[in-house]
């Protein structure tokens, strides 16, 4: 994970594929996103990503 020089983690944009990969245990990337979301930096997304994931 990249960090800024002042030590704070930069915010990370989360797209639909990351959300689905985290929530869907049958997704091949589920273990990766589960590890990444275990101690996440500040997460940023958009209402469109949330709506697409909900659909």
C-alpha distance matrix in Angstrom:
0.0 3.8 6.5 10.1 12.8 14.5 11.8 11.3 8.2 9.3 10.9 9.9 13.0 14.0 16.7 19.4 18.2 15.2 17.7 20.2 18.0 17.2 20.9 22.7 22.9 24.6 21.8 20.4 16.8 17.6 16.2 12.7 12.7 14.5 11.8 9.0 11.8 12.9 11.0 9.7 9.2 12.3 13.1 15.5 17.9 21.5 24.8 25.2 22.2 23.6 27.0 26.1 24.3 27.4 29.7
3.8 0.0 3.8 6.9 9.6 11.8 9.9 9.7 7.0 7.4 10.0 9.8 13.0 15.0 17.7 20.9 20.1 17.3 19.9 22.6 20.8 20.2 23.8 25.7 26.2 27.8 24.8 23.5 19.9 20.9 19.8 16.2 16.0 17.9 15.5 12.4 14.7 16.1 13.6 11.9 10.1 12.5 13.7 15.5 18.2 21.6 25.1 25.7 23.0 24.7 28.1 27.3 26.0 29.1 31.3
6.5 3.8 0.0 3.8 6.6 8.1 6.2 6.2 4.6 6.0 9.5 10.7 14.3 16.6 19.7 23.0 22.6 19.7 21.8 24.9 23.3 22.2 25.6 27.9 28.5 30.5 27.6 26.6 22.9 23.4 22.3 18.9 18.3 19.8 17.3 14.2 15.9 16.8 13.7 12.1 9.6 11.7 13.8 15.8 19.0 22.4 25.9 26.9 24.5 25.8 29.4 29.0 27.7 30.6 33.1
10.1 6.9 3.8 0.0 3.8 5.4 5.5 5.8 5.9 6.2 10.0 12.1 15.5 18.4 21.5 25.0 25.0 22.3 24.2 27.5 26.2 25.2 28.4 30.9 31.8 33.7 30.8 29.9 26.2 26.8 25.8 22.5 21.6 23.1 20.8 17.7 18.9 20.0 16.7 14.8 11.7 12.9 15.2 16.6 19.9 23.0 26.6 27.8 25.8 27.2 30.7 30.6 29.6 32.4 34.9
12.8 9.6 6.6 3.8 0.0 3.8 5.4 7.6 9.1 9.9 13.7 15.9 19.2 22.1 25.3 28.8 28.7 25.9 27.9 31.1 29.7 28.6 31.9 34.4 35.0 37.0 34.1 33.1 29.4 30.0 28.8 25.4 24.8 26.2 23.6 20.7 22.1 22.8 19.3 17.9 14.9 16.2 18.8 20.3 23.6 26.6 30.2 31.5 29.5 31.0 34.4 34.3 33.4 36.1 38.6
14.5 11.8 8.1 5.4 3.8 0.0 3.8 5.7 8.7 10.0 13.5 16.4 19.8 22.6 26.0 29.4 29.7 26.7 28.2 31.7 30.5 29.0 32.1 34.9 35.6 37.8 35.2 34.4 30.6 30.8 29.7 26.6 25.6 26.5 24.1 21.3 22.1 22.4 18.8 17.5 14.3 15.2 18.3 19.9 23.5 26.5 29.8 31.6 29.8 30.8 34.3 34.6 33.6 36.0 38.8
11.8 9.9 6.2 5.5 5.4 3.8 0.0 3.8 6.5 9.1 12.4 14.9 18.6 21.0 24.5 27.7 27.7 24.5 26.0 29.3 27.9 26.2 29.3 32.1 32.5 34.9 32.4 31.6 27.9 27.9 26.4 23.5 22.7 23.3 20.7 18.1 19.0 19.0 15.4 14.5 11.7 13.4 16.6 18.8 22.5 25.7 29.0 30.7 28.5 29.3 33.0 33.2 31.8 34.2 37.1
11.3 9.7 6.2 5.8 7.6 5.7 3.8 0.0 3.8 6.3 9.1 12.0 15.6 18.0 21.6 24.8 25.2 22.0 23.1 26.6 25.6 23.8 26.7 29.6 30.4 32.9 30.4 30.0 26.2 26.0 25.0 22.1 20.7 21.4 19.3 16.4 16.7 17.1 13.4 11.9 8.7 9.8 13.2 15.3 19.0 22.2 25.4 27.3 25.2 25.9 29.5 30.0 28.6 30.9 33.8
8.2 7.0 4.6 5.9 9.1 8.7 6.5 3.8 0.0 3.8 6.5 8.6 12.4 14.6 18.1 21.3 21.5 18.3 19.7 23.1 22.0 20.4 23.4 26.2 27.1 29.4 26.8 26.4 22.6 22.5 21.7 18.7 17.2 18.3 16.3 13.1 13.6 14.6 11.2 9.1 5.9 7.6 10.4 12.7 16.2 19.6 22.9 24.5 22.2 23.0 26.6 26.8 25.4 27.9 30.7
9.3 7.4 6.0 6.2 9.9 10.0 9.1 6.3 3.8 0.0 3.8 6.4 9.8 12.7 16.0 19.5 20.0 17.2 18.7 22.2 21.5 20.3 23.3 26.0 27.3 29.4 26.5 26.3 22.5 22.7 22.5 19.3 17.5 19.2 17.7 14.1 14.6 16.4 13.4 10.5 7.0 7.2 9.1 10.4 13.8 17.0 20.5 21.9 19.8 21.1 24.6 24.7 23.7 26.3 28.9
10.9 10.0 9.5 10.0 13.7 13.5 12.4 9.1 6.5 3.8 0.0 3.8 6.7 9.6 13.0 16.4 17.4 14.8 15.8 19.4 19.2 18.0 20.6 23.5 25.2 27.3 24.5 24.8 21.0 21.0 21.4 18.4 16.0 17.7 17.0 13.3 13.0 15.3 12.8 9.3 6.1 4.7 5.7 6.6 10.1 13.3 16.7 18.3 16.3 17.4 20.9 21.2 20.3 22.8 25.4
9.9 9.8 10.7 12.1 15.9 16.4 14.9 12.0 8.6 6.4 3.8 0.0 3.8 6.3 9.7 13.1 13.8 11.2 12.7 16.1 15.8 15.0 17.8 20.4 22.2 24.0 21.0 21.3 17.6 17.9 18.5 15.4 13.0 15.3 14.9 11.1 11.1 14.1 12.4 8.7 6.8 6.3 5.0 5.8 8.4 11.9 15.4 16.3 13.8 15.3 18.7 18.5 17.5 20.3 22.7
13.0 13.0 14.3 15.5 19.2 19.8 18.6 15.6 12.4 9.8 6.7 3.8 0.0 3.8 6.5 10.1 11.5 9.7 11.0 14.3 14.6 14.4 16.8 19.2 21.5 23.1 19.9 20.6 17.1 17.6 19.0 16.1 13.4 16.0 16.5 12.8 12.5 16.0 15.0 11.3 10.1 8.8 6.0 4.6 5.5 8.7 12.2 12.7 10.4 12.3 15.5 15.1 14.6 17.5 19.6
14.0 15.0 16.6 18.4 22.1 22.6 21.0 18.0 14.6 12.7 9.6 6.3 3.8 0.0 3.8 6.8 8.2 6.2 7.2 10.5 11.1 10.9 13.1 15.5 17.9 19.5 16.5 17.5 14.2 14.4 16.2 13.8 10.7 13.4 14.5 11.3 10.6 14.3 14.3 10.9 10.9 10.0 6.5 6.0 5.3 8.5 11.3 11.4 8.2 9.9 13.2 12.5 11.3 14.4 16.6
16.7 17.7 19.7 21.5 25.3 26.0 24.5 21.6 18.1 16.0 13.0 9.7 6.5 3.8 0.0 3.8 5.6 5.6 6.7 9.0 10.2 11.2 12.9 14.5 17.4 18.3 15.1 16.3 13.6 14.3 16.8 14.7 11.8 14.8 16.4 13.7 13.2 17.0 17.5 14.3 14.7 13.8 10.2 8.9 6.6 8.3 10.6 9.5 6.1 8.7 11.2 9.7 9.1 12.6 14.0
19.4 20.9 23.0 25.0 28.8 29.4 27.7 24.8 21.3 19.5 16.4 13.1 10.1 6.8 3.8 0.0 3.8 5.4 5.1 6.1 8.4 9.9 10.6 11.8 15.1 15.8 12.9 14.8 12.7 13.1 16.2 14.8 12.0 14.6 17.0 14.9 14.0 17.7 18.9 16.2 17.2 16.4 12.7 11.7 8.9 9.7 10.7 9.1 5.5 7.3 9.2 6.9 5.7 9.5 10.6
18.2 20.1 22.6 25.0 28.7 29.7 27.7 25.2 21.5 20.0 17.4 13.8 11.5 8.2 5.6 3.8 0.0 3.8 5.5 5.2 5.9 8.5 9.9 10.2 13.0 13.2 9.9 11.3 9.3 10.3 13.4 12.1 9.8 12.8 15.1 13.4 13.4 16.9 18.5 16.2 17.6 17.6 14.2 13.9 11.8 13.2 14.5 12.8 9.2 10.9 12.7 10.0 8.4 12.0 12.9
15.2 17.3 19.7 22.3 25.9 26.7 24.5 22.0 18.3 17.2 14.8 11.2 9.7 6.2 5.6 5.4 3.8 0.0 3.8 5.5 5.0 6.1 8.6 10.0 12.3 13.4 10.3 11.4 8.4 8.7 11.2 9.5 6.6 9.7 11.7 9.8 9.6 13.2 14.7 12.4 14.1 14.5 11.3 11.9 10.7 13.1 14.8 14.0 10.2 11.3 14.0 12.1 9.9 13.2 15.0
17.7 19.9 21.8 24.2 27.9 28.2 26.0 23.1 19.7 18.7 15.8 12.7 11.0 7.2 6.7 5.1 5.5 3.8 0.0 3.8 5.5 5.2 6.2 8.5 11.4 13.1 10.8 12.9 10.5 9.5 12.4 11.6 8.2 9.9 12.8 11.2 9.7 13.1 14.9 12.8 14.8 14.6 11.2 11.7 10.1 12.1 13.0 12.7 9.0 8.8 11.6 10.3 7.3 10.2 12.5
20.2 22.6 24.9 27.5 31.1 31.7 29.3 26.6 23.1 22.2 19.4 16.1 14.3 10.5 9.0 6.1 5.2 5.5 3.8 0.0 3.8 5.3 5.1 5.7 9.1 10.0 7.8 10.6 9.2 8.3 11.9 11.9 9.2 10.8 14.1 13.4 12.3 15.3 17.6 16.0 18.3 18.3 15.0 15.4 13.3 14.8 15.1 14.1 10.6 10.5 12.2 10.2 7.0 9.7 11.2
18.0 20.8 23.3 26.2 29.7 30.5 27.9 25.6 22.0 21.5 19.2 15.8 14.6 11.1 10.2 8.4 5.9 5.0 5.5 3.8 0.0 3.8 5.7 5.5 7.5 8.4 5.6 7.5 5.5 4.8 8.4 8.3 6.3 8.2 11.2 10.9 10.7 13.5 16.1 14.9 17.4 18.2 15.3 16.4 15.1 17.2 18.1 17.2 13.5 13.7 15.8 13.7 10.7 13.5 14.9
17.2 20.2 22.2 25.2 28.6 29.0 26.2 23.8 20.4 20.3 18.0 15.0 14.4 10.9 11.2 9.9 8.5 6.1 5.2 5.3 3.8 0.0 3.8 5.9 7.3 9.8 8.1 9.9 7.6 5.1 7.7 8.1 5.0 5.6 9.1 9.0 7.8 10.3 13.1 12.3 15.3 16.2 13.6 15.3 14.6 17.0 18.0 17.8 14.1 13.6 16.2 14.9 11.5 13.7 16.0
20.9 23.8 25.6 28.4 31.9 32.1 29.3 26.7 23.4 23.3 20.6 17.8 16.8 13.1 12.9 10.6 9.9 8.6 6.2 5.1 5.7 3.8 0.0 3.8 6.2 9.0 8.4 11.4 10.2 7.3 10.3 11.5 8.8 8.5 12.2 12.6 10.7 12.7 15.7 15.1 18.0 18.4 15.7 17.0 15.7 17.6 17.7 17.6 14.2 12.9 15.0 13.9 10.2 11.5 13.8
22.7 25.7 27.9 30.9 34.4 34.9 32.1 29.6 26.2 26.0 23.5 20.4 19.2 15.5 14.5 11.8 10.2 10.0 8.5 5.7 5.5 5.9 3.8 0.0 3.8 5.4 5.4 9.0 9.0 6.6 10.0 11.8 10.1 10.1 13.8 14.6 13.5 15.4 18.6 18.1 21.1 21.8 18.9 20.0 18.5 20.1 20.1 19.4 16.0 15.2 16.6 14.8 11.4 12.8 14.1
22.9 26.2 28.5 31.8 35.0 35.6 32.5 30.4 27.1 27.3 25.2 22.2 21.5 17.9 17.4 15.1 13.0 12.3 11.4 9.1 7.5 7.3 6.2 3.8 0.0 3.8 5.5 8.0 8.7 5.7 8.1 10.9 10.3 9.4 12.7 14.5 13.9 14.9 18.5 18.7 22.1 23.3 20.9 22.5 21.4 23.4 23.6 23.0 19.5 18.7 20.3 18.6 15.1 16.5 17.8
24.6 27.8 30.5 33.7 37.0 37.8 34.9 32.9 29.4 29.4 27.3 24.0 23.1 19.5 18.3 15.8 13.2 13.4 13.1 10.0 8.4 9.8 9.0 5.4 3.8 0.0 3.8 6.3 8.6 7.1 9.7 12.3 12.3 12.2 15.2 16.9 16.8 18.1 21.6 21.6 24.7 25.9 23.3 24.6 23.1 24.8 25.0 23.9 20.5 20.2 21.3 19.0 15.9 17.5 18.1
21.8 24.8 27.6 30.8 34.1 35.2 32.4 30.4 26.8 26.5 24.5 21.0 19.9 16.5 15.1 12.9 9.9 10.3 10.8 7.8 5.6 8.1 8.4 5.4 5.5 3.8 0.0 3.8 5.4 5.3 8.5 10.0 9.9 11.0 13.8 14.7 15.1 17.0 20.1 19.6 22.4 23.6 20.8 21.9 20.5 22.3 22.9 21.5 18.0 18.2 19.6 17.0 14.2 16.5 17.0
20.4 23.5 26.6 29.9 33.1 34.4 31.6 30.0 26.4 26.3 24.8 21.3 20.6 17.5 16.3 14.8 11.3 11.4 12.9 10.6 7.5 9.9 11.4 9.0 8.0 6.3 3.8 0.0 3.8 5.6 7.5 8.6 9.9 11.3 13.1 14.3 15.5 17.3 20.2 19.8 22.6 24.3 21.8 23.1 22.0 24.1 25.2 23.8 20.2 20.9 22.5 19.7 17.2 19.8 20.3
16.8 19.9 22.9 26.2 29.4 30.6 27.9 26.2 22.6 22.5 21.0 17.6 17.1 14.2 13.6 12.7 9.3 8.4 10.5 9.2 5.5 7.6 10.2 9.0 8.7 8.6 5.4 3.8 0.0 3.8 5.7 5.3 6.3 8.5 10.1 10.7 12.2 14.3 16.8 16.2 18.9 20.6 18.3 19.7 19.0 21.4 22.9 21.8 18.1 18.9 21.0 18.5 15.9 18.9 19.9
17.6 20.9 23.4 26.8 30.0 30.8 27.9 26.0 22.5 22.7 21.0 17.9 17.6 14.4 14.3 13.1 10.3 8.7 9.5 8.3 4.8 5.1 7.3 6.6 5.7 7.1 5.3 5.6 3.8 0.0 3.8 5.4 5.3 5.9 8.5 9.8 10.4 12.0 15.1 15.0 18.1 19.8 17.6 19.4 18.8 21.3 22.5 21.8 18.1 18.1 20.4 18.4 15.2 17.7 19.2
16.2 19.8 22.3 25.8 28.8 29.7 26.4 25.0 21.7 22.5 21.4 18.5 19.0 16.2 16.8 16.2 13.4 11.2 12.4 11.9 8.4 7.7 10.3 10.0 8.1 9.7 8.5 7.5 5.7 3.8 0.0 3.8 5.6 5.1 6.2 8.7 10.0 10.6 13.7 14.4 17.7 20.0 18.4 20.8 20.8 23.8 25.2 24.9 21.1 21.1 23.7 21.9 18.7 21.1 22.9
12.7 16.2 18.9 22.5 25.4 26.6 23.5 22.1 18.7 19.3 18.4 15.4 16.1 13.8 14.7 14.8 12.1 9.5 11.6 11.9 8.3 8.1 11.5 11.8 10.9 12.3 10.0 8.6 5.3 5.4 3.8 0.0 3.8 5.4 5.2 6.2 8.7 10.0 12.3 12.3 15.2 17.6 16.1 18.5 18.8 21.9 23.8 23.5 19.7 20.2 23.1 21.2 18.4 21.2 23.1
12.7 16.0 18.3 21.6 24.8 25.6 22.7 20.7 17.2 17.5 16.0 13.0 13.4 10.7 11.8 12.0 9.8 6.6 8.2 9.2 6.3 5.0 8.8 10.1 10.3 12.3 9.9 9.9 6.3 5.3 5.6 3.8 0.0 3.8 5.3 4.9 5.9 8.3 10.6 10.0 12.9 14.8 12.9 15.2 15.4 18.5 20.3 20.2 16.4 16.7 19.7 18.2 15.3 18.0 20.2
14.5 17.9 19.8 23.1 26.2 26.5 23.3 21.4 18.3 19.2 17.7 15.3 16.0 13.4 14.8 14.6 12.8 9.7 9.9 10.8 8.2 5.6 8.5 10.1 9.4 12.2 11.0 11.3 8.5 5.9 5.1 5.4 3.8 0.0 3.8 5.5 5.3 6.1 9.4 10.0 13.5 15.6 14.2 17.0 17.4 20.6 22.0 22.4 18.6 18.2 21.3 20.2 16.9 19.0 21.5
11.8 15.5 17.3 20.8 23.6 24.1 20.7 19.3 16.3 17.7 17.0 14.9 16.5 14.5 16.4 17.0 15.1 11.7 12.8 14.1 11.2 9.1 12.2 13.8 12.7 15.2 13.8 13.1 10.1 8.5 6.2 5.2 5.3 3.8 0.0 3.8 5.6 5.2 7.7 9.0 12.4 15.2 14.6 17.7 18.8 22.3 24.2 24.7 21.0 20.9 24.1 23.1 20.0 22.3 24.8
9.0 12.4 14.2 17.7 20.7 21.3 18.1 16.4 13.1 14.1 13.3 11.1 12.8 11.3 13.7 14.9 13.4 9.8 11.2 13.4 10.9 9.0 12.6 14.6 14.5 16.9 14.7 14.3 10.7 9.8 8.7 6.2 4.9 5.5 3.8 0.0 3.8 5.5 6.5 6.2 9.1 11.9 11.2 14.3 15.7 19.2 21.5 22.1 18.5 18.7 22.2 21.2 18.5 21.1 23.7
11.8 14.7 15.9 18.9 22.1 22.1 19.0 16.7 13.6 14.6 13.0 11.1 12.5 10.6 13.2 14.0 13.4 9.6 9.7 12.3 10.7 7.8 10.7 13.5 13.9 16.8 15.1 15.5 12.2 10.4 10.0 8.7 5.9 5.3 5.6 3.8 0.0 3.8 5.4 4.9 8.4 10.4 9.5 12.8 14.1 17.5 19.4 20.4 16.9 16.5 20.1 19.7 16.7 18.9 21.8
12.9 16.1 16.8 20.0 22.8 22.4 19.0 17.1 14.6 16.4 15.3 14.1 16.0 14.3 17.0 17.7 16.9 13.2 13.1 15.3 13.5 10.3 12.7 15.4 14.9 18.1 17.0 17.3 14.3 12.0 10.6 10.0 8.3 6.1 5.2 5.5 3.8 0.0 3.8 6.1 9.8 12.3 12.3 15.9 17.5 21.0 22.7 24.0 20.5 19.8 23.3 23.1 19.9 21.8 24.8
11.0 13.6 13.7 16.7 19.3 18.8 15.4 13.4 11.2 13.4 12.8 12.4 15.0 14.3 17.5 18.9 18.5 14.7 14.9 17.6 16.1 13.1 15.7 18.6 18.5 21.6 20.1 20.2 16.8 15.1 13.7 12.3 10.6 9.4 7.7 6.5 5.4 3.8 0.0 3.8 6.8 9.8 10.9 14.7 17.1 20.7 22.8 24.4 21.2 20.7 24.4 24.4 21.6 23.6 26.7
9.7 11.9 12.1 14.8 17.9 17.5 14.5 11.9 9.1 10.5 9.3 8.7 11.3 10.9 14.3 16.2 16.2 12.4 12.8 16.0 14.9 12.3 15.1 18.1 18.7 21.6 19.6 19.8 16.2 15.0 14.4 12.3 10.0 10.0 9.0 6.2 4.9 6.1 3.8 0.0 3.8 6.5 7.3 11.0 13.5 17.2 19.6 21.1 18.1 17.9 21.7 21.7 19.3 21.4 24.5
9.2 10.1 9.6 11.7 14.9 14.3 11.7 8.7 5.9 7.0 6.1 6.8 10.1 10.9 14.7 17.2 17.6 14.1 14.8 18.3 17.4 15.3 18.0 21.1 22.1 24.7 22.4 22.6 18.9 18.1 17.7 15.2 12.9 13.5 12.4 9.1 8.4 9.8 6.8 3.8 0.0 3.8 6.1 9.5 12.8 16.4 19.2 21.0 18.3 18.5 22.3 22.6 20.6 22.9 25.9
12.3 12.5 11.7 12.9 16.2 15.2 13.4 9.8 7.6 7.2 4.7 6.3 8.8 10.0 13.8 16.4 17.6 14.5 14.6 18.3 18.2 16.2 18.4 21.8 23.3 25.9 23.6 24.3 20.6 19.8 20.0 17.6 14.8 15.6 15.2 11.9 10.4 12.3 9.8 6.5 3.8 0.0 3.8 6.7 10.3 13.7 16.4 18.5 16.4 16.4 20.1 20.9 19.4 21.3 24.4
13.1 13.7 13.8 15.2 18.8 18.3 16.6 13.2 10.4 9.1 5.7 5.0 6.0 6.5 10.2 12.7 14.2 11.3 11.2 15.0 15.3 13.6 15.7 18.9 20.9 23.3 20.8 21.8 18.3 17.6 18.4 16.1 12.9 14.2 14.6 11.2 9.5 12.3 10.9 7.3 6.1 3.8 0.0 3.8 6.8 10.4 13.2 15.0 12.6 12.8 16.5 17.1 15.6 17.8 20.8
15.5 15.5 15.8 16.6 20.3 19.9 18.8 15.3 12.7 10.4 6.6 5.8 4.6 6.0 8.9 11.7 13.9 11.9 11.7 15.4 16.4 15.3 17.0 20.0 22.5 24.6 21.9 23.1 19.7 19.4 20.8 18.5 15.2 17.0 17.7 14.3 12.8 15.9 14.7 11.0 9.5 6.7 3.8 0.0 3.8 7.1 10.2 12.1 10.3 11.0 14.4 15.2 14.5 16.7 19.3
17.9 18.2 19.0 19.9 23.6 23.5 22.5 19.0 16.2 13.8 10.1 8.4 5.5 5.3 6.6 8.9 11.8 10.7 10.1 13.3 15.1 14.6 15.7 18.5 21.4 23.1 20.5 22.0 19.0 18.8 20.8 18.8 15.4 17.4 18.8 15.7 14.1 17.5 17.1 13.5 12.8 10.3 6.8 3.8 0.0 3.8 7.0 8.3 6.6 7.6 10.9 11.6 11.3 13.5 15.9
21.5 21.6 22.4 23.0 26.6 26.5 25.7 22.2 19.6 17.0 13.3 11.9 8.7 8.5 8.3 9.7 13.2 13.1 12.1 14.8 17.2 17.0 17.6 20.1 23.4 24.8 22.3 24.1 21.4 21.3 23.8 21.9 18.5 20.6 22.3 19.2 17.5 21.0 20.7 17.2 16.4 13.7 10.4 7.1 3.8 0.0 3.8 5.3 5.3 6.6 8.8 10.1 10.9 12.6 14.5
24.8 25.1 25.9 26.6 30.2 29.8 29.0 25.4 22.9 20.5 16.7 15.4 12.2 11.3 10.6 10.7 14.5 14.8 13.0 15.1 18.1 18.0 17.7 20.1 23.6 25.0 22.9 25.2 22.9 22.5 25.2 23.8 20.3 22.0 24.2 21.5 19.4 22.7 22.8 19.6 19.2 16.4 13.2 10.2 7.0 3.8 0.0 3.8 5.4 5.1 6.1 8.6 9.8 10.4 12.3
25.2 25.7 26.9 27.8 31.5 31.6 30.7 27.3 24.5 21.9 18.3 16.3 12.7 11.4 9.5 9.1 12.8 14.0 12.7 14.1 17.2 17.8 17.6 19.4 23.0 23.9 21.5 23.8 21.8 21.8 24.9 23.5 20.2 22.4 24.7 22.1 20.4 24.0 24.4 21.1 21.0 18.5 15.0 12.1 8.3 5.3 3.8 0.0 3.8 5.4 5.0 6.0 8.5 9.7 10.5
22.2 23.0 24.5 25.8 29.5 29.8 28.5 25.2 22.2 19.8 16.3 13.8 10.4 8.2 6.1 5.5 9.2 10.2 9.0 10.6 13.5 14.1 14.2 16.0 19.5 20.5 18.0 20.2 18.1 18.1 21.1 19.7 16.4 18.6 21.0 18.5 16.9 20.5 21.2 18.1 18.3 16.4 12.6 10.3 6.6 5.3 5.4 3.8 0.0 3.8 5.5 5.1 6.1 8.5 9.9
23.6 24.7 25.8 27.2 31.0 30.8 29.3 25.9 23.0 21.1 17.4 15.3 12.3 9.9 8.7 7.3 10.9 11.3 8.8 10.5 13.7 13.6 12.9 15.2 18.7 20.2 18.2 20.9 18.9 18.1 21.1 20.2 16.7 18.2 20.9 18.7 16.5 19.8 20.7 17.9 18.5 16.4 12.8 11.0 7.6 6.6 5.1 5.4 3.8 0.0 3.8 5.5 5.1 6.1 8.6
27.0 28.1 29.4 30.7 34.4 34.3 33.0 29.5 26.6 24.6 20.9 18.7 15.5 13.2 11.2 9.2 12.7 14.0 11.6 12.2 15.8 16.2 15.0 16.6 20.3 21.3 19.6 22.5 21.0 20.4 23.7 23.1 19.7 21.3 24.1 22.2 20.1 23.3 24.4 21.7 22.3 20.1 16.5 14.4 10.9 8.8 6.1 5.0 5.5 3.8 0.0 3.8 5.4 5.0 6.2
26.1 27.3 29.0 30.6 34.3 34.6 33.2 30.0 26.8 24.7 21.2 18.5 15.1 12.5 9.7 6.9 10.0 12.1 10.3 10.2 13.7 14.9 13.9 14.8 18.6 19.0 17.0 19.7 18.5 18.4 21.9 21.2 18.2 20.2 23.1 21.2 19.7 23.1 24.4 21.7 22.6 20.9 17.1 15.2 11.6 10.1 8.6 6.0 5.1 5.5 3.8 0.0 3.8 5.4 5.1
24.3 26.0 27.7 29.6 33.4 33.6 31.8 28.6 25.4 23.7 20.3 17.5 14.6 11.3 9.1 5.7 8.4 9.9 7.3 7.0 10.7 11.5 10.2 11.4 15.1 15.9 14.2 17.2 15.9 15.2 18.7 18.4 15.3 16.9 20.0 18.5 16.7 19.9 21.6 19.3 20.6 19.4 15.6 14.5 11.3 10.9 9.8 8.5 6.1 5.1 5.4 3.8 0.0 3.8 5.4
27.4 29.1 30.6 32.4 36.1 36.0 34.2 30.9 27.9 26.3 22.8 20.3 17.5 14.4 12.6 9.5 12.0 13.2 10.2 9.7 13.5 13.7 11.5 12.8 16.5 17.5 16.5 19.8 18.9 17.7 21.1 21.2 18.0 19.0 22.3 21.1 18.9 21.8 23.6 21.4 22.9 21.3 17.8 16.7 13.5 12.6 10.4 9.7 8.5 6.1 5.0 5.4 3.8 0.0 3.8
29.7 31.3 33.1 34.9 38.6 38.8 37.1 33.8 30.7 28.9 25.4 22.7 19.6 16.6 14.0 10.6 12.9 15.0 12.5 11.2 14.9 16.0 13.8 14.1 17.8 18.1 17.0 20.3 19.9 19.2 22.9 23.1 20.2 21.5 24.8 23.7 21.8 24.8 26.7 24.5 25.9 24.4 20.8 19.3 15.9 14.5 12.3 10.5 9.9 8.6 6.2 5.1 5.4 3.8 0.0
